[in-house]
Each structure stands twice: as structure tokens, then as C-alpha cells.
Amino acid sequence: MTRLIVSLSALLVAVSAPLADPMRDYADNCQECHGVNRLGGIGPALIPQTLGRMRGPNLISVIREVREATQMPAFGEQMSEDQIDALSAFLNEPLADVPPWGAEEIMASRELNEDYKPVDEPVWSSDPMNITLAVETGDHHVSVLDGDTFETLDRFPTPFAVHGGPKFSPNGRFVFIMSRDGWVQKYDLYSLQEVGRIRAGLNSRNIAMSHDGNWIAVANYLPNTLTILSTEDLSVSQVKQIKGKDGTPSRISAVYQAPPRKSFVLALKDVPEIWEVFYGENPPHYGFAHDWRIEGPAPHTNPFPVRKITTPDYLDDFFFDQSYEYIMGASRSGDGGQVIDLVIGQKTADLDLPGMPHLGSGITWKHRDTTVMATPHLKDGVVSVIDMKTWKTVKRIETLGPGFFMRSHENSPYVWVDVFFGPNKDVMHIIDKESLEIVKTLRPEEGATVAHVEFTRDGRHALVSIWEEDGAVIVYDANTLEEIRRLPMRKPSGKYNVWNKITFSEGTSH
């Protein structure tokens, strides 16, 4: 009898426990916020490209327990472990069909703030050129800081998972912020109001602004497009399909602006090519028209003509020289780098850059009779310093682990570099620009991730992130290297000073 009761109890448990059906569970629990096709709504897109590192056990934990600082509920009591496991696996599957996301769909997503009222001058009395933005990824906000007093002028919500640096208009008034979900947000720093937002892609990498402030280019992973928006009203100017010379579709790793060339430069993920997209009034011509009726180059009819440059290897990451004639590029899967001459469209030198350099975080400074560029590495505990005249490695500076960000300022004798990966993630190295030696190692909070530095306009202060949920931005005296103040924040990541960005400071990434 006892054996029968136990068997019946097990049967009842098995019958009462719902079978794992991830598509049904998604429809019942996720669809309202994340969209019928997993491409986002109130919540972010739930696709591998957007989930990023939040996979496996991390994703299971979020489903079961809750995602902190969001409106998402916990499903641990509503769903069994089998259901949660199956739902996690389902969310990590690529979409079978990518829906169209062209100009019509992008424009339909545009949301302009009806309450936005422009002003003639700032509603605050701070120095408009010394405003610094701090991106807080913990609860998806940006804090607007006075760069002199470090008081918070505003704290506004952003789209989910801001990615890549915000871009300022040339006068520093407007800032454009992009999320991994492809949303581009326009915010007026003078009136402290959001102007509007638009979804330029389904999964995006970064944005670049034209030097005249008229255009924003959005690099997309999904679909394989470059979206060009008008900065005036966030309307779509053009959506370019990205296919190599042989017709191979490609994602865009990143888009950058080249101000003297009046162009955007694209790093392509899946084909060994660089694209240059011109936006100026008189774009250059490459090649000649094969038509006897036309003498000289054929006229441009496309408002954003493209030049495709074949490269010896795939390039995921770029760094420009000061003239924007040369590109230093590297592949994340390669073991070195190359220099591409944009004028002739050819490789001119190899770079000795093992260990996956993070060129997008590189900086330059004057060193004796030359200019050097320095970059951290994502796999090795080293900073490479390269002579920009000879393209030779001047020195490799050993660090306590792989780094991600470097920063400096024209008025500072030091370079700051973090140790983003590994057991020494709580370290910030200070390198002397002249001796190329580490002169001090800061450990502002033991065990915490210490990362990303930004300077104030005059270079007197350096702002460092404690990249934790209950984190802070630490203000240092950039000369004495002493801590001045801590500003509590929710997982602060990047900081961006208006003056340093719009003047293309040599100490910051562009």
C-alpha cells in the first residue's frame, strides 16, 4: 500500500508539473513586453545579438529571480526549472526569419516628444563646454554633470543597454545616444529634455556624427545595414544594404567619422573590406566612367556614395592618425594589425600588435620628436606604444592584466589605463607619457571593477568608474592623483565630456 501511495504521489506531481513549451511560455510571460517576434517593445529584444554576455546561467538566473532595476518580474514561482531552462535555450536561438527593417519600418518607430520645448540658452548656469555625461547601465539612465562642481543637473532614462559612446552636436547642445536594440535617442542638454528617439536597427553597434552635425550614421548587425538619419528631426535619409564586392552580406563592426574627408568609415565584420561613405557636397570620384559620352569621372547621383576598399584581412577595429589619411586596423581573431592608406586605398604597413589590441580605445600624444599611439590589449596584460611615423612598436608596457580603456588629456603628463579583465580588475595604472613607465597603480575599491576614465575640459580632474550596481564615479586630481570626491551611481560605465569630444582631444577616443 505504501509503495502504491508513493507511486500515485509521483504520478500526480508529474501530471501537475507543466511540460516545457518555450514558445507557449514566451507568449504567456514575455511577449507583452518583448514583442511577438522577440525584437523588443517596452523591454529589449531577446535575441542572441542583444543578450550578449547575459546567456547560460546568467539568463536562467534573470528569468528565475528578476532583473534588478527593471520592471521585469521573477518567474521562479510560476515556471518550473525545466521550463526556465527551455525558455533560456529558446531565447538564445537566432531568429529563423529576420523581419524587414527598412526606411518605412524605421520611420514608423520614431517617437518625438510632444512636450519638448526648445530654449534659446541653457536653463542652468554651468559652463556648457564642461558638461560631462555619465552613462549608468545599472538602471539605464544618464547623469548630466557640471564639470566644475560635479553636481548633477539632470538624470534621464535611456533605451535599454546603451552601447558605444554618445555623440555631441558640433556646438555641444544636443547629444545622441544609441542602444544595442538600435534605438537612437536625441536629448537637448540646454533644456534638459528628450527630443525624441527612433529605432534605426534591430541590433546595432555604434553611431557616428558627421562633422557638420547634419547626419547620424548607425552601424547595424541586424539587419546588415547602415542607417543614415537626419539629426534635425531623426528622419531616415538612407538605409544602405551592406554587401561586399562579391555580394556577400556583412554586419558592420563599427562606424567612425573622418571629418577632413567628410565621410563615414565602416569596419565590416564578414568581408575583408573597408567602406567609406561620403556625405559632403562635393564627394571625390574614384575610377572613371566607362562611357564614351562622358569625359572624366561620372557624376554622383547617390547622396551618400560609397567607396569599397579591399583589405588583406578582416578589420574589426580602427584607429585614425591625426590627418585621417591612415587607418590602423586589427582583426579580433588575428595576431597583428595593418595600416591602410585611405588616399590610395592600399595597405602600407604591418603592425606588431599581438594579443587582440583594442584600437578603438587608443590615444595619441607627442613624445620627443614624434607622435605615438598607445592601445591596451584584450587578451594580454600589455599596452603597446607605436610610433606614428614609422609604425614600429616603441615599447610594450606590462600591466597586471588585459585592459579595455585608455584615456589622457593634452594638459596631463599621464595616461590612465584600466585592467578590465581578470583578478586585478580593481586596478588602474598611471603611465608617465615621457618615460613610458607605470608610475602609480591605484586600487580605489578592492574587488570592484574599476574602468574608463574621462577628464574635465581643462584636464585638472579625472573621472573613474566603479563599475558595480552600487558603484560610483570617483573624481581624482589629475596631477596629484589624489581622490577628491565620490559620486554614487548605478553601475556607471562611460563618461563623456562635451569639450573633449567636440574638439577631438588627443586623449580620448573619437
C-alpha positions in Angstrom: 0.0 0.0 0.0 2.8 2.4 0.9 4.5 1.7 -2.4 1.2 2.4 -4.3 0.7 5.7 -2.5 4.3 6.8 -3.3 3.8 5.9 -7.0 0.5 7.7 -7.1 2.0 10.8 -5.5 4.9 10.8 -8.1 2.3 10.5 -10.9 0.3 13.4 -9.5 3.4 15.6 -9.3 4.4 14.6 -12.9 0.9 15.4 -14.1 0.6 18.7 -12.3 4.1 19.9 -13.4 3.6 21.7 -16.7 5.6 20.4 -19.7 8.3 22.7 -21.0 7.0 24.6 -24.1 9.2 27.6 -24.6 7.2 29.2 -27.3 4.0 29.0 -25.2 5.8 30.2 -22.1 7.3 33.1 -24.1 3.8 34.1 -25.4 2.3 33.9 -21.9 5.1 35.6 -20.0 7.4 37.6 -22.3 5.6 38.6 -25.4 3.7 41.6 -24.0 6.9 43.5 -23.2 9.4 42.0 -25.6 7.3 41.7 -28.7 5.7 38.8 -30.7 8.9 38.2 -32.7 11.4 38.7 -29.7 12.5 42.0 -31.3 11.6 44.2 -28.4 8.8 46.5 -27.2 8.7 48.0 -23.8 11.6 45.6 -23.0 14.7 44.9 -25.1 15.0 42.4 -27.9 15.5 38.8 -26.7 17.9 37.5 -29.4 21.5 36.3 -29.1 22.9 39.5 -30.6 21.2 41.6 -27.9 21.6 39.3 -25.0 25.4 39.5 -25.3 27.1 38.1 -22.2 23.7 37.5 -20.5 23.5 33.9 -21.5 23.5 30.4 -20.0 23.4 30.6 -16.2 23.1 34.4 -16.2 20.0 34.3 -18.3 18.4 31.5 -16.3 19.0 33.5 -13.1 17.4 36.6 -14.6 14.3 34.6 -15.6 14.1 32.9 -12.3 14.9 35.7 -9.9 14.3 39.1 -11.6 16.4 41.6 -13.4 17.3 44.3 -10.9 16.3 47.9 -11.6 13.8 46.9 -14.2 10.0 46.3 -14.3 10.6 42.6 -15.1 9.0 40.2 -12.6 10.6 37.0 -11.2 9.2 33.8 -12.8 10.8 31.3 -10.4 7.4 30.6 -8.7 5.4 30.5 -11.9 7.7 28.3 -14.0 9.5 25.0 -13.3 13.2 24.7 -13.7 12.6 22.7 -16.9 10.5 25.5 -18.3 13.1 28.1 -17.4 15.9 26.0 -18.9 13.9 25.5 -22.1 12.9 29.2 -22.3 16.6 30.3 -21.9 17.6 27.9 -24.7 14.8 29.3 -26.9 15.9 32.9 -26.4 19.5 32.0 -27.3 18.4 30.6 -30.7 18.8 33.0 -33.7 15.6 34.2 -35.4 14.5 31.9 -38.2 13.5 34.9 -40.2 14.7 38.5 -39.8 11.7 40.8 -40.4 12.2 43.7 -42.8 13.6 46.8 -41.2 13.9 49.4 -43.9 13.1 53.1 -44.1 9.4 52.5 -43.7 9.7 50.4 -40.5 12.3 52.7 -39.0 10.1 55.8 -39.6 7.1 54.0 -38.1 9.2 53.6 -34.9 10.0 57.3 -34.5 8.7 58.9 -31.3 9.0 62.7 -30.9 8.4 64.2 -27.5 5.3 66.3 -27.8 6.2 68.2 -24.6 9.7 69.2 -25.8 10.2 73.0 -25.8 13.5 74.3 -27.2 15.2 77.2 -25.4 17.5 80.0 -26.5 20.1 79.3 -23.9 20.8 76.7 -21.2 18.4 76.5 -18.2 21.4 76.1 -16.0 24.4 78.4 -15.3 27.2 75.8 -15.7 30.0 76.0 -18.4 28.3 74.4 -21.4 31.7 73.2 -22.7 32.5 71.4 -19.4 29.4 69.3 -19.2 30.1 65.6 -18.6 27.7 62.7 -19.2 27.9 59.6 -17.1 26.2 56.5 -18.5 24.6 54.4 -15.7 23.9 50.9 -17.1 22.5 49.6 -13.8 19.2 51.2 -14.3 19.6 52.6 -17.8 20.0 56.3 -17.1 22.4 59.1 -17.9 23.5 61.7 -15.4 24.4 65.2 -16.6 27.2 66.6 -14.5 28.6 70.1 -14.1 32.3 69.6 -14.8 33.4 72.2 -12.3 31.2 71.4 -9.3 30.3 67.8 -10.2 26.7 68.5 -9.3 24.0 66.5 -11.2 22.0 68.8 -13.4 19.7 66.1 -14.7 19.3 62.3 -14.7 17.3 61.0 -17.6 16.2 57.5 -18.7 17.8 56.0 -21.9 16.9 53.0 -24.0 17.9 49.6 -22.7 21.6 48.7 -22.9 23.3 51.8 -24.2 26.3 50.8 -26.3 29.1 52.9 -27.8 29.9 56.5 -26.9 27.2 59.2 -27.1 27.8 61.8 -29.9 27.5 65.5 -29.4 26.4 68.1 -32.0 29.3 70.4 -33.0 28.1 73.1 -30.7 27.7 70.7 -27.8 24.0 71.4 -27.4 22.5 68.0 -28.4 23.6 64.5 -27.6 22.7 61.3 -29.5 22.7 58.0 -27.6 22.4 54.5 -29.1 21.3 51.2 -27.6 22.1 47.6 -28.6 18.5 47.4 -29.7 19.1 50.0 -32.3 17.3 52.9 -30.7 18.8 56.3 -31.2 17.8 59.0 -28.6 18.2 62.7 -29.1 18.5 64.8 -26.0 18.7 68.6 -25.6 21.4 69.5 -23.0 20.3 73.1 -22.9 16.7 72.4 -21.9 17.4 69.1 -20.2 14.7 67.4 -22.3 14.5 64.4 -24.6 13.7 65.5 -28.2 12.8 62.1 -29.5 14.0 58.6 -30.4 13.9 56.2 -33.4 14.8 52.6 -33.9 17.4 52.6 -36.7 18.2 48.9 -36.5 17.2 45.7 -34.7 20.7 45.1 -33.2 23.3 47.9 -33.6 26.9 48.5 -32.7 27.6 52.2 -32.6 26.9 55.6 -34.1 28.9 58.4 -35.7 28.1 62.0 -36.4 29.1 64.0 -39.5 31.5 66.8 -38.7 28.8 69.4 -39.8 26.3 67.9 -37.4 23.7 67.1 -40.1 23.8 63.3 -40.1 24.0 60.4 -37.8 25.2 57.0 -39.2 24.1 53.9 -37.4 26.1 50.7 -37.8 23.8 47.6 -37.6 24.4 43.9 -37.0 20.8 43.1 -37.7 19.8 43.6 -40.4 23.0 44.1 -42.4 22.5 47.8 -43.0 23.9 51.3 -42.4 21.1 53.7 -41.4 21.7 57.4 -42.0 19.5 59.8 -40.1 18.9 63.5 -40.2 19.9 65.0 -36.9 17.3 67.7 -37.3 14.2 65.5 -36.9 15.6 61.9 -36.7 14.1 61.2 -40.1 15.6 58.5 -42.3 17.8 59.8 -45.1 19.0 56.5 -46.4 19.3 52.8 -45.5 22.2 51.1 -47.2 22.4 47.3 -47.6 25.9 46.1 -46.7 27.2 43.6 -49.2 30.9 43.1 -50.2 32.2 43.5 -53.7 31.3 39.8 -54.4 27.8 40.2 -53.0 28.5 38.7 -49.5 26.3 40.3 -46.9 28.1 41.7 -43.9 27.5 43.0 -40.4 29.1 46.4 -39.5 31.6 46.1 -36.6 31.7 49.9 -36.2 31.3 53.2 -38.0 33.5 56.2 -37.5 33.6 59.8 -38.8 36.6 61.2 -40.7 36.0 65.0 -40.5 38.6 66.2 -43.0 37.4 63.7 -45.6 33.7 64.5 -44.9 33.0 60.8 -44.8 31.9 57.9 -42.5 34.3 54.9 -42.5 32.9 51.5 -41.8 34.6 48.4 -40.4 32.9 45.3 -41.9 32.7 42.1 -39.8 32.2 39.5 -42.5 34.1 40.7 -45.6 37.7 41.9 -45.8 36.7 45.4 -46.9 36.6 49.0 -45.5 33.8 51.2 -46.7 34.0 55.0 -47.0 30.6 56.7 -47.2 30.8 60.3 -48.3 28.3 63.0 -47.1 29.9 66.2 -48.3 28.6 68.5 -51.0 31.4 67.5 -53.5 32.4 63.9 -52.8 35.6 62.6 -54.5 35.4 60.3 -57.5 37.3 57.0 -57.6 37.6 55.3 -61.0 36.4 56.6 -64.4 33.1 56.1 -66.2 33.2 53.5 -69.0 31.1 55.5 -71.4 32.4 57.4 -74.4 29.7 60.1 -74.0 31.1 61.2 -70.6 34.5 62.8 -70.3 36.2 62.2 -66.9 34.5 60.9 -63.8 30.8 60.1 -63.9 28.7 62.4 -61.7 27.4 61.2 -58.4 23.7 60.7 -58.3 23.7 59.0 -54.9 23.6 61.5 -52.0 25.9 59.1 -50.0 28.3 57.5 -52.5 30.3 54.5 -51.3 33.9 53.6 -51.8 34.8 50.0 -51.1 38.5 49.2 -50.2 39.7 45.6 -50.2 41.9 44.8 -47.2 44.3 41.8 -46.7 42.3 40.7 -43.5 39.1 41.4 -41.8 39.2 44.6 -39.6 37.0 44.7 -36.5 38.6 47.8 -35.0 40.1 51.1 -36.3 42.3 53.9 -35.2 42.9 57.0 -37.4 46.0 59.1 -37.5 45.7 62.9 -36.9 45.3 63.6 -40.6 42.6 60.9 -41.1 44.6 59.6 -44.1 45.8 56.4 -42.4 43.8 53.8 -40.6 45.4 51.4 -38.1 43.2 48.3 -38.1 43.1 44.9 -36.5 41.0 41.8 -36.5 39.8 40.3 -33.2 40.7 36.9 -34.5 44.1 37.9 -36.0 47.5 38.3 -34.5 48.7 41.7 -35.5 47.4 44.8 -37.4 47.8 46.7 -40.6 48.0 50.3 -41.8 45.6 51.3 -44.6 46.3 54.4 -46.7 42.9 55.9 -47.4 44.1 58.1 -50.2 45.4 55.3 -52.3 43.2 52.6 -50.8 46.1 50.2 -50.1 47.9 48.6 -47.1 51.2 50.4 -46.5 52.5 48.7 -43.3 52.0 45.9 -40.9 51.6 46.5 -37.1 53.2 44.3 -34.5 50.1 44.0 -32.3 49.6 40.5 -30.8 47.0 39.9 -28.1 43.9 41.4 -29.7 44.5 45.2 -29.4 41.6 47.4 -28.6 42.4 50.1 -31.1 39.0 51.9 -30.7 40.3 52.9 -27.2 43.7 54.0 -28.4 45.0 57.6 -27.8 47.9 59.7 -29.0 50.4 62.2 -27.6 53.6 64.0 -28.5 56.6 62.0 -27.5 60.0 63.6 -28.1 60.3 64.2 -31.9 57.3 62.1 -32.9 53.7 61.3 -32.1 52.9 57.9 -30.5 49.7 55.9 -30.3 49.0 53.6 -27.4 46.5 50.8 -27.1 45.5 48.2 -24.5 45.1 44.5 -25.4 42.0 42.4 -24.7 43.9 39.2 -24.2 47.3 40.2 -22.9 48.4 42.3 -19.9 50.2 44.8 -22.0 50.0 48.3 -23.5 51.6 48.7 -26.9 53.1 52.1 -27.8 53.6 52.7 -31.6 55.5 55.4 -33.4 53.0 57.1 -35.8 55.8 57.9 -38.3 57.5 54.5 -38.7 54.6 52.3 -37.5 57.1 50.5 -35.3 56.4 49.4 -31.7 58.3 51.7 -29.4 57.6 49.8 -26.2 55.3 47.2 -24.7 54.3 48.2 -21.1 53.4 45.2 -19.0 50.3 45.6 -16.9 48.5 43.5 -14.3 46.1 42.1 -16.9 44.2 42.8 -20.1 42.7 46.3 -20.4 39.8 47.8 -22.2 40.0 51.6 -21.9 42.8 54.3 -22.1 42.5 58.0 -21.6 44.6 61.1 -21.2 44.4 64.9 -21.8 46.6 67.4 -23.5 47.3 69.1 -20.2 48.1 65.9 -18.3 51.5 64.2 -18.1 49.8 60.9 -17.5 48.0 58.1 -19.3 45.3 56.2 -17.4 44.6 52.5 -18.4 42.4 50.0 -16.6 42.8 46.3 -16.1 39.3 45.3 -17.1 39.6 41.5 -17.2 40.9 39.0 -14.7 41.6 39.0 -11.0 43.1 42.5 -11.0 40.0 44.3 -12.4 40.2 46.7 -9.4 43.4 48.3 -10.7 44.0 51.5 -12.6 47.5 52.1 -13.9 49.0 55.5 -14.4 51.7 55.8 -17.1 54.1 58.7 -17.5 54.0 60.0 -21.1 57.7 60.8 -21.2 59.3 57.7 -19.6 56.6 55.3 -20.8 56.7 53.7 -17.3 53.9 52.9 -14.8 54.4 55.5 -12.1 51.5 54.6 -9.9 48.8 51.9 -9.5 45.5 52.9 -8.0 43.2 50.4 -6.3 40.2 52.6 -5.3 37.9 49.8 -4.3 39.2 46.3 -3.7 37.5 43.6 -5.7 35.4 46.0 -7.8 35.7 46.6 -11.5 37.5 49.9 -12.0 37.3 51.2 -15.5 37.0 54.1 -18.0 38.5 57.5 -17.4 37.3 60.9 -18.7 38.9 64.2 -18.0 37.3 67.6 -17.4 37.7 70.3 -20.1 40.9 71.7 -18.6 42.4 68.3 -17.7 42.6 69.1 -14.0 40.3 66.3 -12.9 40.0 62.6 -14.0 36.7 60.7 -13.5 36.9 57.0 -12.9 34.1 54.4 -12.8 33.5 51.9 -10.1 31.6 49.7 -12.5 29.2 48.0 -10.0 25.5 48.1 -9.2 26.2 50.2 -6.1 29.1 51.9 -7.8 30.4 55.4 -8.1 32.2 57.9 -10.3 35.4 58.9 -8.5 36.8 62.4 -9.1 40.7 62.5 -8.9 43.1 65.4 -9.0 44.7 64.6 -12.3 48.1 65.9 -11.2 48.5 64.7 -7.6 46.4 61.6 -8.3 44.5 62.1 -5.0 40.8 61.2 -4.7 38.7 64.4 -4.4 35.1 63.1 -4.3 32.8 60.1 -5.0 29.5 60.4 -6.8 27.3 57.4 -6.1 25.8 55.8 -9.3 24.2 52.7 -10.6 26.9 50.7 -12.5 28.4 53.7 -14.2 30.3 52.9 -17.4 31.5 55.6 -19.8 31.9 59.3 -19.1 31.9 61.9 -21.9 33.0 65.5 -21.7 31.5 67.9 -24.2 34.7 69.8 -24.9 36.9 66.8 -25.2 34.6 65.1 -27.6 33.7 68.0 -30.0 37.3 69.2 -30.2 38.7 65.7 -30.8 41.0 65.7 -27.9 44.1 63.6 -28.5 43.5 61.9 -25.1 40.1 60.5 -25.9 38.6 58.1 -28.5 36.8 59.5 -31.4 
